[in-house]
Amino acid sequence: MKRFRDEWIDEWCQENGWTDLFVERCCNYWAFPPSSVMPLPIPNDTLRAIKNAKGMSDDEKSWTFAAIAISCLASIFSFILRNPLPITCAFGCVAFIVGQLEIEEF
């Protein structure tokens, strides 16, 4: 799941003089600091500040919407069928989604 939009990181790099941004893996951003000849990872504190300022990425928003939709549909089916099985299955799906949304140390 992408936690950042590339535009957010690129904007920060342009403001702070970092050049040639590239993404090694999903959330592993590297760039050349000002007057440097070797790329460095974007600092974790900076990534946290960007995340706090910009909020949720598009992937996170869509997964959150999916979790809400699954919960609502399971509640309706549980009521109609008078059976707790749909809610139980939804709990497992939503628990997985929430685990993916959890912010780990960058």
C-alpha positions as CSV (number, residue, x, y, z in Angstrom):
1,M,0.0,0.0,0.0
2,K,1.4,3.4,-1.0
3,R,1.5,5.7,2.0
4,F,2.6,8.8,0.1
5,R,1.8,10.3,-3.2
6,D,5.0,10.8,-5.2
7,E,3.9,14.5,-5.8
8,W,4.1,15.1,-2.0
9,I,7.7,13.9,-1.8
10,D,8.7,15.6,-5.0
11,E,7.3,18.9,-3.7
12,W,9.3,18.6,-0.5
13,C,12.5,17.8,-2.5
14,Q,12.0,20.9,-4.7
15,E,11.4,23.1,-1.7
16,N,14.6,21.8,0.1
17,G,17.0,21.5,-2.8
18,W,17.0,17.7,-3.1
19,T,17.3,16.4,-6.7
20,D,16.7,13.3,-8.7
21,L,14.1,11.7,-6.5
22,F,13.6,7.9,-7.1
23,V,11.6,5.2,-5.3
24,E,13.5,2.1,-4.4
25,R,10.5,0.2,-3.0
26,C,6.9,1.2,-2.1
27,C,7.8,3.7,0.7
28,N,11.6,3.9,0.3
29,Y,12.4,7.3,-1.2
30,W,15.9,8.4,-2.2
31,A,17.3,11.7,-3.5
32,F,20.5,13.7,-3.8
33,P,20.8,16.3,-1.0
34,P,22.0,19.8,-1.8
35,S,25.6,19.7,-3.1
36,S,25.9,16.0,-2.7
37,V,27.3,13.3,-5.0
38,M,25.6,10.4,-3.2
39,P,21.8,9.8,-2.9
40,L,20.4,9.4,0.6
41,P,17.1,8.2,1.9
42,I,14.6,10.9,2.7
43,P,14.7,11.3,6.5
44,N,12.0,9.5,8.5
45,D,11.2,12.7,10.4
46,T,10.5,14.4,7.1
47,L,8.3,11.6,5.9
48,R,6.3,11.7,9.2
49,A,5.9,15.5,8.8
50,I,4.7,15.1,5.2
51,K,2.2,12.4,6.3
52,N,0.9,14.6,9.1
53,A,0.5,17.6,6.8
54,K,-1.0,15.8,3.8
55,G,-3.2,13.1,5.4
56,M,-4.2,9.8,3.8
57,S,-3.0,8.8,0.4
58,D,-5.4,7.7,-2.3
59,D,-4.7,4.0,-1.6
60,E,-5.4,4.5,2.1
61,K,-8.7,6.3,1.3
62,S,-9.9,3.5,-1.0
63,W,-9.0,0.8,1.5
64,T,-10.8,2.7,4.3
65,F,-13.9,3.1,2.1
66,A,-13.7,-0.7,1.3
67,A,-13.6,-1.5,5.0
68,I,-16.6,0.7,5.7
69,A,-18.5,-0.8,2.8
70,I,-17.7,-4.4,3.9
71,S,-18.9,-3.6,7.5
72,C,-22.2,-2.0,6.3
73,L,-23.0,-4.8,3.9
74,A,-22.2,-7.5,6.5
75,S,-24.4,-5.8,9.0
76,I,-27.3,-5.7,6.6
77,F,-26.9,-9.3,5.6
78,S,-26.6,-10.4,9.2
79,F,-29.8,-8.6,10.0
80,I,-31.6,-10.0,7.0
81,L,-30.4,-13.6,7.4
82,R,-30.5,-13.4,11.2
83,N,-27.1,-15.1,11.2
84,P,-23.8,-13.8,12.7
85,L,-21.6,-15.4,10.0
86,P,-21.5,-12.3,7.6
87,I,-20.4,-10.1,10.5
88,T,-17.8,-12.6,11.5
89,C,-16.3,-12.8,8.0
90,A,-16.4,-9.0,7.7
91,F,-14.5,-8.7,11.0
92,G,-11.7,-10.8,9.6
93,C,-11.5,-8.8,6.4
94,V,-11.7,-5.4,8.2
95,A,-9.1,-6.6,10.7
96,F,-6.7,-7.3,7.8
97,I,-7.3,-3.9,6.3
98,V,-6.8,-2.1,9.5
99,G,-3.6,-4.0,10.0
100,Q,-2.4,-2.8,6.6
101,L,-3.4,0.8,7.4
102,E,-1.3,0.8,10.6
103,I,1.6,3.1,10.3
104,E,4.8,1.3,11.0
105,E,8.2,3.0,11.5
106,F,9.4,4.2,8.1
